[in-house]
Amino acid sequence: MASYFDEHDCEPTNPDEQYRQNALLELARSLMQGVDIDLGPDDFSEWDQRLPPPAAKEIVQNLPRAVITPAQADKGLKCPVCLLEFEEEETVRKMPCEHLFHSGCILPWLGKTNSCPLCRHEMPTENKEYEEFKKDKERRKQQDHRLENLHGAMYT
């Protein structure tokens, strides 16, 4: 069976070329041949590829409750998960990011992942590996920010 590139009369590239005019074709060839590609200094963890663990049970159980005011009900405030309007005097759960949800909507969600479904604000988990990953991610973010500020200060 001929390769895709042979079937479509793709010109072979010269690996010694200083400038590759057909970079996408070369990338496709590499992927088809199973060649590892260096993506640079970024360190991708398995947590970058999957959902975070559930929120800590104690945190979820202690989410504050709020009562919907007449003003909120009149504005047509809705639960972001089920999209049903909150009713006046209804008791709802309030996330640390201030978003409001029905208990029946947010509690199952937080049993699967630790973030607000609306803004992705993350709550603590009971998974030590994930918590360490979050700390490392924040450290890298701060380091990038400091380097950016340093670079900016050099050219102002």
C-alpha positions as CSV (number, residue, x, y, z in Angstrom):
1,M,0.0,0.0,0.0
2,A,1.4,3.4,-1.0
3,S,1.7,6.2,1.5
4,Y,-0.6,9.2,1.5
5,F,2.3,11.3,0.2
6,D,3.1,9.0,-2.7
7,E,-0.5,8.8,-3.7
8,H,-0.8,12.6,-3.9
9,D,2.5,13.2,-5.6
10,C,3.9,15.2,-2.7
11,E,7.4,16.5,-3.3
12,P,9.9,15.1,-0.8
13,T,11.5,17.8,1.3
14,N,15.2,18.2,1.8
15,P,16.0,18.0,5.5
16,D,19.1,20.2,4.9
17,E,17.1,23.1,3.6
18,Q,17.6,26.2,5.6
19,Y,14.1,27.4,5.0
20,R,11.4,24.8,4.7
21,Q,8.8,26.1,2.3
22,N,6.5,23.2,3.0
23,A,6.4,23.1,6.9
24,L,2.9,21.8,7.2
25,L,3.7,18.9,4.8
26,E,6.8,18.1,6.8
27,L,4.8,18.2,10.1
28,A,2.2,15.8,8.5
29,R,5.0,13.5,7.4
30,S,6.4,13.4,10.9
31,L,3.1,12.7,12.5
32,M,2.3,9.9,10.0
33,Q,5.7,8.3,10.6
34,G,5.3,8.6,14.4
35,V,8.3,10.9,14.9
36,D,8.4,12.6,18.2
37,I,8.1,16.4,17.9
38,D,9.8,18.7,20.4
39,L,7.2,21.1,21.7
40,G,9.7,23.3,23.6
41,P,10.2,23.9,27.2
42,D,6.5,23.6,28.2
43,D,6.0,20.8,30.7
44,F,2.6,19.2,30.2
45,S,1.3,17.2,33.1
46,E,-1.4,14.6,32.9
47,W,-3.6,17.1,34.7
48,D,-3.5,19.3,31.6
49,Q,-5.2,16.5,29.7
50,R,-8.1,15.6,32.0
51,L,-10.7,17.0,34.3
52,P,-9.6,18.1,37.8
53,P,-10.6,15.8,40.7
54,P,-13.8,16.5,42.7
55,A,-13.9,19.4,45.2
56,A,-13.2,18.5,48.8
57,K,-16.3,17.1,50.5
58,E,-16.0,19.3,53.5
59,I,-15.8,22.4,51.4
60,V,-18.8,21.3,49.3
61,Q,-20.9,20.5,52.4
62,N,-20.1,23.9,53.9
63,L,-21.0,26.0,50.8
64,P,-23.0,28.9,52.1
65,R,-26.7,29.0,51.4
66,A,-28.4,32.1,50.1
67,V,-32.1,33.1,49.8
68,I,-33.2,34.6,46.6
69,T,-34.4,38.2,47.1
70,P,-37.5,39.6,45.4
71,A,-35.2,41.9,43.4
72,Q,-33.1,38.9,42.2
73,A,-36.3,37.0,41.3
74,D,-37.7,40.0,39.4
75,K,-34.5,40.3,37.3
76,G,-35.0,36.7,36.2
77,L,-31.8,35.4,37.8
78,K,-31.2,31.8,36.5
79,C,-29.3,28.8,37.7
80,P,-26.4,28.6,35.2
81,V,-26.6,24.8,35.1
82,C,-30.3,24.0,34.5
83,L,-31.2,27.5,33.2
84,L,-34.4,27.6,35.4
85,E,-35.2,31.0,37.0
86,F,-34.8,31.2,40.7
87,E,-38.0,31.8,42.6
88,E,-38.4,34.4,45.3
89,E,-37.4,33.1,48.8
90,E,-35.8,30.0,47.2
91,T,-32.7,28.7,49.0
92,V,-29.7,28.2,46.8
93,R,-25.9,27.5,47.1
94,K,-23.4,30.3,46.8
95,M,-19.9,29.5,45.4
96,P,-16.8,31.4,46.6
97,C,-16.9,33.2,43.2
98,E,-20.4,34.5,44.2
99,H,-22.3,32.5,41.5
100,L,-25.6,31.0,42.7
101,F,-26.8,27.5,41.9
102,H,-29.6,25.1,42.8
103,S,-28.2,22.6,45.3
104,G,-29.4,19.7,43.0
105,C,-27.3,21.3,40.2
106,I,-24.0,22.3,41.8
107,L,-23.5,19.4,44.3
108,P,-23.3,16.6,41.6
109,W,-21.1,18.9,39.5
110,L,-18.6,19.4,42.4
111,G,-18.7,15.7,43.0
112,K,-17.1,15.3,39.6
113,T,-14.8,18.4,39.3
114,N,-13.6,21.2,41.6
115,S,-14.5,24.2,39.5
116,C,-17.4,26.6,39.1
117,P,-19.2,25.6,35.8
118,L,-19.6,29.3,34.9
119,C,-16.2,30.9,35.6
120,R,-13.9,27.9,36.3
121,H,-12.9,29.2,39.8
122,E,-11.2,26.2,41.4
123,M,-12.0,25.0,44.9
124,P,-9.6,22.9,47.0
125,T,-9.6,19.1,46.4
126,E,-8.6,16.1,48.5
127,N,-6.1,15.0,45.8
128,K,-2.6,15.9,47.0
129,E,-1.0,15.4,43.5
130,Y,-3.5,17.8,42.0
131,E,-3.0,20.4,44.7
132,E,0.8,20.2,44.1
133,F,0.2,20.6,40.3
134,K,-1.9,23.7,41.0
135,K,0.9,25.2,43.1
136,D,3.5,24.4,40.4
137,K,1.3,25.9,37.8
138,E,0.9,29.1,39.8
139,R,4.7,29.3,40.4
140,R,5.3,29.0,36.7
141,K,2.7,31.7,36.0
142,Q,4.3,34.0,38.6
143,Q,7.8,33.4,37.1
144,D,6.5,34.1,33.6
145,H,4.9,37.4,34.9
146,R,8.2,38.4,36.6
147,L,10.2,37.7,33.5
148,E,7.7,39.7,31.4
149,N,8.0,42.6,33.8
150,L,11.8,42.4,33.8
151,H,11.8,42.4,30.0
152,G,9.4,45.3,29.9
153,A,11.5,47.3,32.4
154,M,14.6,46.8,30.2
155,Y,13.0,48.5,27.2
156,T,11.1,51.4,28.8
